[in-house]
């Protein structure tokens, strides 16, 4: 089994694309990137926050430092399938992510109890977050991802996310992948993830198609919907649950 990466440090830049722009990017990057190991998959998340949504409210103010905690799975897990407990920090534009792998049942119980049972450095960082904020499950966010990696640069990743959906009930990854759509169906959220600077060909590709960076938080966008400040674009409920 391939070793699961537990620490990340990189620059992540987001772009909101039309379907036409997304197709232009796919054509322009042919021969320079390849599908990543899984290529297409569904990502499921439970985001944690305080009772009054302090963490996301602070994040939307764009401070120089912010952090969030989530449980993540690839597809809908059962109690024994692996999930990630992730602490994501952002400082001065650089993203630092720490995560541990466990199963859905143990992850939910440990976070609810406010303490992971392990004693490694990543668990201590997560436990400090839990102790400091005493967060509760706040939102489920799911989306479908198409992922690519650089051929000449293994650190380059480009992802396209569609069908963003969320809910504020049944806040358990095992409860299924369904929710209200909070991104227009004709929009694609692209993320470019780099350890260093962007390659010249990619910069030219974005410029030629008038694609510019945007500030967008999936959890933030869903929070705005919950507060009545953003529209809903329908409801998503797959006919069959998808598993990692």
Beta strands, then each sheet from edge to edge (+ up, - down):
strand 1: 7-18
strand 2: 33-49
strand 3: 65-74
strand 4: 82-91
strand 5: 94-103
strand 6: 136-150
strand 7: 157-167
strand 8: 178-181
strand 9: 187-194
strand 10: 235-237
sheet 1: 10+ 8- 7+ 6- 2+ 3- 4+ 5- 1+ 9-
end
